[in-house]
Every structure is written in C-alpha cells, then in structure tokens.
C-alpha cells in the first residue's frame, strides 16, 4: 500500500475545520493521506459513493440534476457514486451545498 501526501489540501482542510466544525479526525486524515493503490481498491470511496447516492435519491435528484447544482460533470457524479473517483474536499463541499446537507452528514459512512 502506498501513501500519497497531498499538501495542497492542508489549507483547505484548515478552512473546513474552521467553517464546518469537523470533529472526525479519521475522515480528515483521509483527505491528506490517501492510502489508495487504485480507486477500485478503496472501500471508503465506495461507502461514500453509496451514501451520496442515497442522499441524492432522498432529495429526488437525478445524477444530471446533482451535477448541475454542484457545477460538476455528470460523469464525475457517476464515478464518485461507483467509488471510482478520489475527489477533493472542494468537490465534497460543492456536493454538500447542492444537496443542502452538511459535509459531516455526507461523511457518515455506516
């Protein structure tokens, strides 16, 4: 397993902590250090994708509607929902705004 350090996200995580009062350090750790060989091997991404799909369907949105509201491409939404896309924290914030839920709600991966 390889660890990839993503230094550009440190400033974004700091902003996220201040604005969203995040309390789950494990999820924030995943933003800085992604232990991913390939996105297909990452169970966390698949769990997040399933949660995103559930939240989207609960709001009665299609993938195309969500993509429009979050200013993302429909294919990006598809890849995230299938767990095949290691997205950024900015994408998480755009999705949470479009779904009108907190980022912490989106990170509840039961």
C-alpha positions as CSV (number, residue, x, y, z in Angstrom):
1,X,0.0,0.0,0.0
2,X,1.4,3.4,-0.9
3,X,0.7,6.7,0.8
4,X,0.3,9.8,-1.2
5,X,0.7,13.1,0.5
6,X,-1.5,15.9,-0.9
7,X,0.0,19.2,0.5
8,X,-2.4,21.5,-1.4
9,X,-5.3,20.2,0.7
10,X,-3.9,21.2,4.0
11,X,-5.0,24.8,3.7
12,X,-8.5,23.6,2.5
13,X,-8.7,21.2,5.5
14,X,-7.9,24.1,7.9
15,X,-10.7,26.2,6.3
16,X,-13.0,23.2,6.5
17,X,-12.3,22.7,10.2
18,X,-13.0,26.4,11.0
19,X,-16.1,26.7,8.9
20,X,-17.7,23.3,9.4
21,X,-16.6,22.4,12.9
22,X,-15.5,18.9,11.8
23,X,-14.8,16.6,14.7
24,X,-13.9,13.3,12.9
25,X,-10.1,13.3,12.5
26,X,-10.1,10.0,10.7
27,X,-12.1,11.4,7.8
28,X,-9.9,14.4,7.6
29,X,-6.8,12.2,7.7
30,X,-8.1,10.5,4.6
31,X,-8.0,13.9,2.8
32,X,-4.3,14.5,3.5
33,X,-3.0,11.0,3.2
34,X,-4.8,8.8,0.7
35,X,-3.9,5.1,1.2
36,X,-5.0,4.1,-2.3
37,X,-3.3,1.9,-4.8
38,X,-6.3,2.4,-7.2
39,X,-9.7,3.9,-6.5
40,X,-11.3,0.4,-7.1
41,X,-9.5,-0.9,-4.0
42,X,-10.7,1.8,-1.7
43,X,-13.7,0.7,0.4
44,X,-14.0,4.2,1.8
45,X,-14.7,5.7,-1.6
46,X,-17.3,3.0,-2.3
47,X,-19.1,3.6,1.0
48,X,-19.1,7.4,0.4
49,X,-20.5,6.8,-3.1
50,X,-23.3,4.7,-1.7
51,X,-24.1,7.4,0.9
52,X,-24.0,10.1,-1.9
53,X,-26.4,8.1,-4.0
54,X,-28.8,7.6,-1.0
55,X,-28.7,11.3,-0.2
56,X,-29.3,12.2,-3.8
57,X,-32.2,9.9,-4.2
58,X,-33.7,11.1,-0.9
59,X,-33.8,14.6,-2.4
60,X,-35.4,13.3,-5.6
61,X,-32.5,14.3,-7.8
62,X,-31.0,12.6,-10.8
63,X,-27.3,12.4,-11.3
64,X,-27.7,15.1,-14.0
65,X,-29.6,17.4,-11.6
66,X,-27.0,17.0,-8.9
67,X,-24.2,17.6,-11.4
68,X,-25.9,20.8,-12.5
69,X,-26.5,22.0,-8.9
70,X,-22.9,21.2,-7.8
71,X,-21.3,22.6,-11.0
72,X,-19.7,19.2,-11.8
73,X,-20.0,16.9,-14.7
74,X,-22.5,14.0,-14.7
75,X,-19.7,11.5,-15.3
76,X,-17.9,12.8,-12.2
77,X,-21.0,12.2,-10.2
78,X,-21.2,8.7,-11.6
79,X,-17.6,7.9,-10.8
80,X,-18.0,9.2,-7.3
81,X,-21.1,7.1,-6.7
82,X,-19.4,4.0,-8.1
83,X,-16.4,4.6,-5.8
84,X,-14.0,5.1,-8.8
85,X,-13.0,8.7,-8.2
86,X,-10.8,10.1,-5.5
87,X,-12.4,13.5,-5.2
88,X,-11.2,16.7,-3.5
89,X,-12.5,18.4,-0.4
90,X,-13.8,21.2,-2.7
91,X,-15.9,18.6,-4.5
92,X,-17.3,17.4,-1.2
93,X,-18.2,21.0,-0.3
94,X,-19.9,21.5,-3.6
95,X,-21.9,18.3,-3.3
96,X,-23.0,19.1,0.3
97,X,-24.2,22.6,-0.8
98,X,-26.1,21.2,-3.7
99,X,-27.7,18.5,-1.5
100,X,-28.3,21.0,1.3
101,X,-26.7,18.8,3.9
102,X,-23.6,19.4,6.0
103,X,-20.3,17.8,4.9
104,X,-20.2,15.9,8.1
105,X,-23.5,14.3,7.2
106,X,-22.1,13.2,3.9
107,X,-19.1,11.6,5.7
108,X,-21.4,9.4,8.0
109,X,-20.5,6.1,6.4
110,X,-22.5,3.5,8.3
